[in-house]
């Protein structure tokens, strides 16, 4: 089944919603305008239940099918938040908010799920219940975790859950997916070396923290090259330094370095954390200093369920004619929290030849709307066919 004709008819309307969201981006949990717009649209569509304030500013809508003989409940999730980036697209609907931009396409995700919700509310051609989930704070805030901790899955009886993300570089409206580990766990670390500061002309009288931190940066790369199995994925990146002195002629008393760790399995995640502690402690001891290591676990590995992935790929093939194999992605995605609670699948929809996400010149491609909306609708109608 190709793109549904109804979404071709609705494309202008859905595009207008998307561009309004793009013009008015909101960060993390501060999605008050966006959440209100979503709730108003769901009410306008005639959703049976609309709940706000889940996971702080999340919105959930319930749409019941014409029949419910099997008691099936499926969740469909879109993210709503923007990024703290100054937009550089020059669009006539560019962000009006300084240091806020929909640079990851969450405006498109929200608009497409609203389009699907409108269609499903009109037709109700399925046997069961759909729960449409609009989530705040995907970009580092853990909004998915907070919605789950608010009891969303149990409260609405969700049995399976599906998500979607646009993907620059994939032909517009095409799809790609993979079973199992898909997006990486995203952790952070902060390491503070302390030595004995002093004059840069007399290094022998100091315990040099800059040398310690430089050695640690290089040594941390051995986690990937010498500790991890070569077929396992792990990235350890030191991304910033902060010294207790900014002078040219002072060896600082303290140096703090920060970075991120990306892994694709719980075992590799645990190994990376262990080795960061061991390596930094060893470096500090070697040079006669001390160290404090803080490790912060972020989003877990996002793992697609086998059965639901096969089903989701089949739906994509019917909508677009084919579904490709997605690459492993070392970026994070907090839909992982929902997939830890329920089986489900996450798919990529092509955004065409555009700037990559998180870039100030990125823009969601509105030509992807009919395909994305059709995939959402077909997930429901094929997983819960009308009795």
TABEL-V154433 format. One record per backbone hydrogen bond with DSSP energy under -1.0 kcal/mol. NH is the residue of the N-H (numbers start at 1). CO is the residue of the C=O. E is the energy in kcal/mol with one decimal. If there is no record, write none. Layout:
BEGIN
[[NH | CO | E] [NH | CO | E]]
END
This chain:
BEGIN
[[8 | 4 | -1.1] [9 | 5 | -2.0] [10 | 6 | -1.8] [14 | 10 | -2.8] [15 | 11 | -2.8] [16 | 12 | -1.7] [17 | 13 | -1.8] [18 | 14 | -2.5] [19 | 15 | -2.6] [20 | 16 | -1.9] [21 | 17 | -2.3] [22 | 18 | -2.4] [23 | 19 | -2.0] [30 | 27 | -2.6] [35 | 31 | -3.0] [36 | 32 | -2.1] [37 | 33 | -2.5] [38 | 34 | -2.6] [39 | 35 | -2.6] [40 | 36 | -2.5] [41 | 37 | -2.4] [42 | 38 | -2.6] [43 | 39 | -2.1] [44 | 40 | -2.4] [45 | 41 | -2.5] [47 | 42 | -2.3] [48 | 62 | -1.8] [49 | 62 | -1.3] [51 | 60 | -3.1] [54 | 58 | -1.7] [57 | 55 | -1.9] [58 | 54 | -1.6] [59 | 134 | -2.3] [60 | 51 | -2.8] [61 | 132 | -2.4] [62 | 49 | -2.8] [63 | 130 | -2.9] [65 | 128 | -3.0] [66 | 124 | -2.1] [67 | 126 | -1.2] [74 | 129 | -2.3] [75 | 160 | -3.1] [76 | 131 | -2.6] [77 | 162 | -2.6] [78 | 133 | -2.9] [80 | 135 | -2.7] [82 | 26 | -3.0] [83 | 101 | -3.0] [85 | 83 | -2.0] [88 | 360 | -3.2] [94 | 91 | -1.4] [96 | 23 | -2.2] [100 | 97 | -1.1] [101 | 83 | -2.3] [103 | 101 | -2.0] [109 | 105 | -2.1] [110 | 106 | -2.6] [111 | 107 | -2.2] [112 | 108 | -2.7] [113 | 109 | -2.2] [114 | 110 | -2.2] [115 | 111 | -2.4] [116 | 112 | -2.3] [117 | 113 | -2.5] [118 | 114 | -2.4] [119 | 115 | -2.1] [120 | 116 | -2.9] [121 | 117 | -2.1] [122 | 118 | -1.7] [123 | 119 | -2.7] [124 | 120 | -1.7] [126 | 124 | -1.8] [127 | 384 | -2.4] [128 | 67 | -1.9] [129 | 72 | -2.2] [130 | 63 | -3.0] [131 | 74 | -2.9] [132 | 61 | -2.7] [133 | 76 | -3.6] [134 | 59 | -3.0] [135 | 78 | -3.0] [137 | 28 | -1.7] [140 | 138 | -2.5] [143 | 137 | -2.7] [146 | 142 | -2.0] [147 | 143 | -2.3] [148 | 144 | -2.0] [149 | 145 | -2.8] [150 | 146 | -1.4] [151 | 148 | -2.0] [152 | 147 | -1.7] [155 | 151 | -3.1] [156 | 152 | -2.2] [158 | 153 | -1.6] [159 | 73 | -2.2] [160 | 73 | -1.0] [161 | 343 | -1.7] [162 | 75 | -2.2] [163 | 345 | -2.2] [165 | 347 | -2.2] [167 | 349 | -2.2] [169 | 352 | -3.1] [170 | 167 | -1.6] [173 | 350 | -1.9] [174 | 171 | -2.4] [176 | 348 | -1.8] [177 | 324 | -2.1] [180 | 304 | -2.1] [182 | 302 | -2.6] [184 | 329 | -1.4] [184 | 331 | -1.6] [185 | 263 | -2.9] [186 | 299 | -2.1] [187 | 261 | -2.6] [188 | 296 | -2.6] [189 | 259 | -2.1] [190 | 294 | -2.6] [191 | 257 | -2.9] [192 | 292 | -2.6] [193 | 255 | -2.8] [194 | 290 | -2.7] [195 | 253 | -2.5] [196 | 207 | -1.6] [198 | 251 | -1.7] [200 | 249 | -2.4] [202 | 199 | -1.7] [205 | 202 | -1.9] [206 | 203 | -1.7] [207 | 196 | -1.8] [212 | 208 | -1.5] [213 | 209 | -2.5] [214 | 210 | -2.2] [215 | 211 | -2.5] [216 | 212 | -2.3] [217 | 213 | -2.2] [218 | 214 | -1.6] [219 | 215 | -2.6] [220 | 216 | -2.6] [222 | 219 | -1.6] [223 | 220 | -1.5] [225 | 221 | -1.8] [226 | 222 | -2.8] [227 | 222 | -1.3] [228 | 223 | -1.9] [232 | 229 | -2.6] [235 | 262 | -2.2] [237 | 260 | -2.7] [239 | 258 | -2.7] [240 | 258 | -1.6] [242 | 256 | -2.3] [244 | 254 | -2.2] [251 | 198 | -3.0] [255 | 193 | -2.0] [256 | 242 | -3.1] [257 | 191 | -2.9] [258 | 240 | -2.1] [259 | 189 | -1.9] [260 | 237 | -2.3] [261 | 187 | -2.2] [262 | 235 | -2.5] [263 | 185 | -1.2] [269 | 265 | -2.2] [270 | 266 | -2.2] [271 | 267 | -2.2] [272 | 268 | -2.6] [273 | 269 | -2.0] [274 | 270 | -2.2] [275 | 271 | -2.8] [276 | 272 | -2.2] [277 | 273 | -1.7] [278 | 274 | -2.3] [279 | 275 | -3.1] [280 | 276 | -2.1] [281 | 277 | -2.2] [282 | 278 | -2.3] [283 | 279 | -2.5] [284 | 280 | -2.3] [285 | 281 | -2.2] [286 | 282 | -2.3] [287 | 283 | -1.7] [289 | 284 | -2.8] [290 | 194 | -2.6] [292 | 192 | -2.0] [294 | 190 | -2.7] [296 | 188 | -3.4] [302 | 183 | -2.3] [304 | 180 | -2.7] [305 | 344 | -2.4] [309 | 305 | -2.2] [310 | 306 | -2.2] [311 | 307 | -2.1] [312 | 308 | -2.8] [313 | 309 | -2.5] [314 | 310 | -1.9] [315 | 311 | -2.1] [316 | 312 | -2.2] [317 | 313 | -2.3] [318 | 314 | -1.7] [319 | 315 | -1.9] [320 | 316 | -3.3] [321 | 317 | -2.1] [324 | 175 | -2.8] [326 | 177 | -1.7] [329 | 182 | -2.9] [336 | 333 | -1.7] [337 | 334 | -1.3] [339 | 335 | -2.1] [340 | 336 | -1.3] [342 | 338 | -2.1] [345 | 161 | -1.2] [347 | 163 | -1.9] [348 | 176 | -2.8] [349 | 165 | -2.3] [350 | 174 | -3.1] [351 | 167 | -2.1] [352 | 170 | -2.6] [354 | 352 | -1.8] [358 | 103 | -3.6] [362 | 359 | -2.0] [368 | 365 | -2.0] [369 | 366 | -1.5] [372 | 368 | -2.5] [373 | 369 | -2.8] [374 | 370 | -2.2] [375 | 371 | -2.2] [376 | 372 | -2.0] [377 | 373 | -2.5] [378 | 374 | -2.8] [379 | 375 | -2.3] [380 | 376 | -1.5] [381 | 377 | -2.6] [382 | 378 | -2.6] [383 | 379 | -1.8] [384 | 380 | -2.3]]
END
